[in-house]
Amino acid sequence: MSEVSFTTVVGSGLDMSGGSAFVPGDRRIRDYRQGEIAETARAVEDAGFDQALLVYESNWPDTFLVGSEVLAATTRLRTLVAHRPGFHAPTLAARSLATLDRYSGGRAALHVIAGSTDYGQRRDGDFLPKAERYARAEEYLDLLKRELTATEPFDYEGEHYRVRDAFSEIRPVQTPHPTIFSGGSSAEALELAARHTDVYATWGEPLADTAAQIARVRELAAAHGREIGFMSSFRPILGDTEEEAWRRADELRAAAEADGRAKAKRTQQPENEGSRRIVAFSERADRHDRALFLGIARATGSPVNHSALVGTPETVAEALADYHELGVHHFLIMTYGTPAPELGRELLPLTRERIAARASAPAGRN
């Protein structure tokens, strides 16, 4: 079967119960129940997901610690630990990642976020402007990877980091190191991915724009003698019929348009380039290609991912296969209220079948 991997979110405040379902940033204390992470992780694994994204936000649980619980509760599920450079020493972060990977038998990965918003960084005390955060992230990843791979103690001298006699005695199972993901659509983000990461992640965009972005990132990576993979993130909205699915999508858009915080947010210029791109695509049209719906993104200003794929499970599976043909082999699947395990059981087998069928079909018969 042609390579494909499915990820969903585990162990964060992304359910936003009691607050806006469309805009992040609730200021409340949530009752995180003992055992809920393990239960959710096992359900996600049983539903066929390959990986759990542990989302980082400045008021959410520590992702490395959540990752250890996810890995202890499962046997196959991988963890994708979201991580912001600048709040840990890169050598310490490397050993944390190596520890997760070693004790899980090679099931850890890292998702690097240089910081999409200034306010999120400042809550944890980081006041560097974005361009400087990316310069720091370049050094951070350089040093992190050296800590994971160096066979002898080493020194490092940079603008943001300096170490002497650095060395880690614990090594990851994966070689040369666990898979490193990164996202972002700014020029600095693309260069960071091209130089340092293994998979470039983005929100779901129209097919032609996705193809152009893939070509651009591949060209940048090739300039550094590297190859790179791709991930796209979507929120499926399913129905037994096309009409039912689109009715649900329209209801969600109407709810977003009526949401007070979403109203306030969509009048503001997004801080990050990824949101600006999605908003621009949504202003071009709500519907794109086979199933992409950006109406909720337009209603909210897209402060987080609101790229929806709408239709029957069969239609959405074909839409995901369209992206796979472009070179997107990793999918982050998020939801609007439907439990991820339920969505996974309904959608993932179909998508794998569609991708395998296209891979085995004669040229020109897809």
GUVOBA-810988 format. One line per field, with one value per residue (C-alpha): z, x, y; residue number from 1; residue in one letter. Coordinates in nm, 2 decimals, padded with zeros to 4 digits. Layout:
# residues N
zz	Z_...
xx	X_...
yy	Y_...
num	NUM_...
residuo	A_...
END
This chain:
# residues 366
zz	00.00_-00.08_00.23_00.43_00.80_01.00_01.31_01.54_01.86_02.20_02.55_02.50_02.56_02.20_02.29_02.43_02.61_02.77_02.55_02.18_01.96_01.68_01.85_02.09_02.41_02.69_03.03_03.27_03.47_03.32_03.53_03.36_03.48_03.58_03.32_03.04_02.84_02.84_02.76_02.47_02.34_02.34_02.16_01.90_01.84_01.82_01.56_01.32_01.38_01.35_01.55_01.83_01.81_02.15_02.10_02.27_02.40_02.68_02.91_02.83_02.98_02.92_02.59_02.68_03.00_02.81_02.55_02.81_02.93_02.57_02.49_02.81_02.73_02.37_02.17_01.82_01.84_01.78_01.95_01.78_02.05_01.97_02.10_02.09_02.07_02.33_02.65_02.70_02.64_02.31_02.46_02.73_02.48_02.27_02.57_02.65_02.30_02.30_02.63_02.49_02.18_02.36_02.62_02.36_02.11_01.85_01.86_01.93_01.69_01.73_01.59_01.60_01.63_01.63_01.74_01.53_01.76_01.97_02.25_02.29_02.32_02.57_02.81_02.87_02.87_02.52_02.37_02.07_01.73_01.49_01.26_01.56_01.69_01.36_01.38_01.72_01.60_01.34_01.60_01.83_01.58_01.48_01.84_01.92_01.63_01.72_02.08_01.93_01.69_01.81_01.90_02.09_02.32_02.13_02.18_02.01_01.97_01.83_01.87_02.09_02.23_02.36_02.51_02.62_02.62_02.53_02.50_02.55_02.67_02.58_02.21_02.03_01.86_01.53_01.34_01.28_01.50_01.55_01.27_01.30_01.17_01.13_00.99_00.90_00.57_00.61_00.42_00.74_00.82_00.47_00.51_00.85_00.71_00.41_00.62_00.93_00.93_00.78_00.72_00.64_00.78_00.66_00.69_00.41_00.10_-00.25_-00.45_-00.70_-00.42_-00.22_-00.53_-00.57_-00.20_-00.22_-00.53_-00.35_-00.03_-00.23_-00.43_-00.11_00.05_-00.26_-00.24_00.09_-00.05_00.13_00.07_00.27_00.33_00.37_00.60_00.56_00.82_00.77_00.97_00.79_00.81_00.72_00.63_00.50_00.19_00.03_00.12_00.49_00.51_00.35_00.57_00.87_00.72_00.67_01.02_01.16_00.94_01.08_01.43_01.37_01.22_01.54_01.78_01.96_01.99_01.63_01.52_01.70_01.57_01.20_01.19_01.29_01.05_01.13_01.28_01.09_00.72_00.72_00.85_00.59_00.31_00.42_00.46_00.11_-00.04_00.15_00.00_-00.34_-00.28_00.00_-00.19_-00.37_-00.56_-00.47_-00.11_00.05_00.24_00.38_00.49_00.86_00.80_00.65_00.93_01.20_01.04_01.07_01.39_01.40_01.13_00.99_00.65_00.62_00.38_00.34_00.20_00.25_00.38_00.03_-00.11_00.17_00.13_-00.24_-00.16_00.08_-00.20_-00.43_-00.18_-00.14_-00.52_-00.48_-00.23_00.10_00.28_00.64_00.74_01.06_01.11_01.35_01.42_01.50_01.79_01.65_01.86_01.67_01.72_01.57_01.27_01.23_01.22_00.95_00.73_00.76_00.61_00.32_00.26_00.28_00.02_-00.22_-00.20_-00.25_-00.55_-00.71_-00.65_-00.83_-01.11_-01.46_-01.55_-01.65_-01.49_-01.14
xx	00.00_00.12_00.25_00.00_-00.02_-00.31_-00.27_-00.52_-00.51_-00.49_-00.45_-00.50_-00.76_-00.87_-01.22_-01.28_-01.59_-01.77_-01.60_-01.58_-01.57_-01.41_-01.15_-00.87_-00.77_-01.02_-00.91_-01.03_-00.91_-01.01_-01.06_-00.82_-00.93_-00.68_-00.67_-00.84_-00.53_-00.47_-00.83_-00.83_-00.50_-00.62_-00.94_-00.75_-00.51_-00.80_-00.97_-00.67_-00.49_-00.11_00.00_-00.13_-00.05_00.01_-00.06_00.14_-00.02_00.10_-00.19_-00.21_-00.05_00.32_00.35_00.65_00.47_00.15_00.35_00.49_00.14_00.02_00.31_00.27_-00.10_-00.05_00.15_00.15_00.05_00.32_00.34_00.40_00.51_00.45_00.74_00.83_01.21_01.33_01.17_01.40_01.77_01.80_02.03_01.77_01.49_01.70_01.74_01.37_01.28_01.54_01.40_01.05_01.17_01.40_01.14_00.86_01.06_01.09_00.74_00.83_00.84_00.87_00.67_00.86_00.66_00.86_00.55_00.26_00.14_00.33_00.07_00.12_00.49_00.47_00.25_00.56_00.80_00.93_00.93_01.15_01.00_00.91_01.22_01.45_01.25_01.31_01.68_01.69_01.50_01.76_02.03_01.80_01.74_02.11_02.21_01.92_02.01_02.38_02.29_02.09_02.36_02.71_02.93_03.18_03.13_03.11_03.12_02.87_02.90_02.60_02.43_02.15_02.31_02.65_02.75_03.07_03.14_02.78_02.69_02.39_02.43_02.07_02.00_01.67_01.58_01.51_01.82_01.96_01.69_01.31_01.11_01.10_00.79_00.75_00.49_00.43_00.40_00.63_00.96_01.14_00.92_00.98_01.36_01.35_01.17_01.40_01.71_01.62_01.29_01.17_00.80_00.65_00.30_00.03_-00.34_-00.55_-00.54_-00.69_-00.52_-00.34_-00.21_-00.10_00.09_00.26_00.36_00.50_00.71_00.84_00.94_01.09_01.30_01.42_01.51_01.69_01.91_02.04_02.07_01.77_01.43_01.12_00.77_00.44_00.14_-00.19_-00.45_-00.83_-01.16_-01.39_-01.76_-01.94_-02.30_-02.48_-02.56_-02.39_-02.69_-02.67_-02.30_-02.33_-02.62_-02.40_-02.13_-02.36_-02.49_-02.13_-02.06_-02.38_-02.27_-01.93_-02.08_-02.29_-02.01_-01.91_-01.54_-01.52_-01.69_-01.43_-01.14_-01.24_-01.21_-00.84_-00.56_-00.41_-00.06_00.06_00.10_-00.08_-00.40_-00.37_-00.34_-00.65_-00.85_-00.74_-00.85_-01.18_-01.25_-01.18_-01.46_-01.61_-01.59_-01.28_-01.21_-01.39_-01.48_-01.28_-01.49_-01.34_-01.66_-01.59_-01.24_-01.38_-01.63_-01.36_-01.06_-00.90_-00.70_-00.67_-00.72_-01.07_-01.00_-01.30_-01.36_-01.73_-01.93_-02.00_-01.71_-01.66_-01.63_-01.39_-01.18_-01.14_-01.06_-00.78_-00.65_-00.64_-00.39_-00.20_-00.14_00.02_00.27_00.09_00.15_00.07_-00.28_-00.38_-00.75_-00.94_-01.31_-01.60_-01.74_-01.74_-01.51_-01.19_-01.22_-01.57_-01.45_-01.14_-01.33_-01.56_-01.31_-00.96_-01.02_-01.20_-00.91_-00.65_-00.85_-00.88_-00.51_-00.41_-00.65_-00.51_-00.15_-00.23_-00.44_-00.28_-00.16_-00.44_-00.71_-00.73
yy	00.00_00.35_00.53_00.73_00.83_00.97_01.19_01.33_01.55_01.40_01.56_01.93_02.20_02.19_02.08_02.43_02.31_02.60_02.86_02.95_02.64_02.85_03.08_02.96_03.14_03.04_03.17_02.91_02.62_02.29_01.97_01.73_01.39_01.13_00.85_01.05_01.07_00.70_00.63_00.87_00.74_00.38_00.47_00.67_00.38_00.13_00.35_00.32_00.65_00.62_00.92_01.15_01.52_01.67_02.04_02.31_02.62_02.85_02.75_02.38_02.06_01.99_01.80_01.58_01.46_01.40_01.21_00.97_00.88_00.83_00.60_00.40_00.34_00.22_-00.02_00.11_00.48_00.73_01.07_01.40_01.63_02.00_02.21_02.58_02.65_02.90_02.77_02.47_02.43_02.25_01.98_01.92_01.90_01.65_01.42_01.45_01.34_01.07_00.94_00.92_00.75_00.50_00.39_00.36_00.16_00.43_00.60_00.97_01.26_01.64_01.92_02.25_02.58_02.90_03.08_03.19_03.47_03.72_03.70_03.32_03.36_03.65_03.45_03.24_03.53_03.54_03.89_03.83_03.94_03.66_03.70_03.66_03.36_03.19_03.27_03.12_02.82_02.75_02.73_02.54_02.26_02.25_02.20_01.96_01.73_01.74_01.63_01.34_01.22_01.33_01.03_01.25_01.55_01.87_02.25_02.49_02.87_03.06_03.39_03.24_02.92_02.82_02.48_02.32_01.94_01.86_01.49_01.26_00.91_00.82_00.78_00.75_00.42_00.60_00.70_00.94_01.10_01.09_01.26_01.64_01.83_02.20_02.43_02.80_02.98_03.27_03.28_03.21_02.91_02.76_02.81_02.65_02.35_02.32_02.33_02.13_01.93_01.61_01.69_02.03_02.07_02.31_02.37_02.23_02.46_02.43_02.16_02.39_02.61_02.30_02.17_02.51_02.52_02.16_02.25_02.56_02.38_02.09_02.34_02.50_02.17_02.05_02.36_02.22_01.87_01.74_01.58_01.66_01.51_01.69_01.70_01.87_01.93_01.91_01.90_01.65_01.72_01.39_01.30_00.99_01.20_01.50_01.71_01.62_01.69_02.03_02.11_02.04_02.26_02.55_02.51_02.53_02.83_03.00_02.92_03.07_03.38_03.42_03.35_03.67_03.60_03.48_03.80_04.01_03.80_03.81_04.19_04.17_04.11_03.76_03.76_03.45_03.40_03.07_03.23_03.51_03.25_03.06_03.38_03.49_03.15_03.17_03.52_03.37_03.11_02.91_02.58_02.45_02.13_01.81_01.89_02.17_02.42_02.74_02.91_02.86_02.99_03.30_03.34_03.32_03.48_03.14_03.19_02.81_02.55_02.56_02.38_02.15_01.86_01.81_01.51_01.15_00.94_00.82_01.17_01.29_00.98_01.06_01.42_01.31_01.08_01.38_01.54_01.22_01.22_01.56_01.42_01.48_01.15_01.27_01.39_01.57_01.50_01.73_01.75_01.97_01.78_01.43_01.21_01.14_00.76_00.76_00.97_00.75_00.42_00.57_00.75_00.60_00.25_00.41_00.66_00.39_00.18_00.48_00.56_00.20_00.16_00.47_00.35_00.02_00.16_00.19_00.54_00.77_00.55_00.72
num	1_2_3_4_5_6_7_8_9_10_11_12_13_14_15_16_17_18_19_20_21_22_23_24_25_26_27_28_29_30_31_32_33_34_35_36_37_38_39_40_41_42_43_44_45_46_47_48_49_50_51_52_53_54_55_56_57_58_59_60_61_62_63_64_65_66_67_68_69_70_71_72_73_74_75_76_77_78_79_80_81_82_83_84_85_86_87_88_89_90_91_92_93_94_95_96_97_98_99_100_101_102_103_104_105_106_107_108_109_110_111_112_113_114_115_116_117_118_119_120_121_122_123_124_125_126_127_128_129_130_131_132_133_134_135_136_137_138_139_140_141_142_143_144_145_146_147_148_149_150_151_152_153_154_155_156_157_158_159_160_161_162_163_164_165_166_167_168_169_170_171_172_173_174_175_176_177_178_179_180_181_182_183_184_185_186_187_188_189_190_191_192_193_194_195_196_197_198_199_200_201_202_203_204_205_206_207_208_209_210_211_212_213_214_215_216_217_218_219_220_221_222_223_224_225_226_227_228_229_230_231_232_233_234_235_236_237_238_239_240_241_242_243_244_245_246_247_248_249_250_251_252_253_254_255_256_257_258_259_260_261_262_263_264_265_266_267_268_269_270_271_272_273_274_275_276_277_278_279_280_281_282_283_284_285_286_287_288_289_290_291_292_293_294_295_296_297_298_299_300_301_302_303_304_305_306_307_308_309_310_311_312_313_314_315_316_317_318_319_320_321_322_323_324_325_326_327_328_329_330_331_332_333_334_335_336_337_338_339_340_341_342_343_344_345_346_347_348_349_350_351_352_353_354_355_356_357_358_359_360_361_362_363_364_365_366
residuo	M_S_E_V_S_F_T_T_V_V_G_S_G_L_D_M_S_G_G_S_A_F_V_P_G_D_R_R_I_R_D_Y_R_Q_G_E_I_A_E_T_A_R_A_V_E_D_A_G_F_D_Q_A_L_L_V_Y_E_S_N_W_P_D_T_F_L_V_G_S_E_V_L_A_A_T_T_R_L_R_T_L_V_A_H_R_P_G_F_H_A_P_T_L_A_A_R_S_L_A_T_L_D_R_Y_S_G_G_R_A_A_L_H_V_I_A_G_S_T_D_Y_G_Q_R_R_D_G_D_F_L_P_K_A_E_R_Y_A_R_A_E_E_Y_L_D_L_L_K_R_E_L_T_A_T_E_P_F_D_Y_E_G_E_H_Y_R_V_R_D_A_F_S_E_I_R_P_V_Q_T_P_H_P_T_I_F_S_G_G_S_S_A_E_A_L_E_L_A_A_R_H_T_D_V_Y_A_T_W_G_E_P_L_A_D_T_A_A_Q_I_A_R_V_R_E_L_A_A_A_H_G_R_E_I_G_F_M_S_S_F_R_P_I_L_G_D_T_E_E_E_A_W_R_R_A_D_E_L_R_A_A_A_E_A_D_G_R_A_K_A_K_R_T_Q_Q_P_E_N_E_G_S_R_R_I_V_A_F_S_E_R_A_D_R_H_D_R_A_L_F_L_G_I_A_R_A_T_G_S_P_V_N_H_S_A_L_V_G_T_P_E_T_V_A_E_A_L_A_D_Y_H_E_L_G_V_H_H_F_L_I_M_T_Y_G_T_P_A_P_E_L_G_R_E_L_L_P_L_T_R_E_R_I_A_A_R_A_S_A_P_A_G_R_N
END
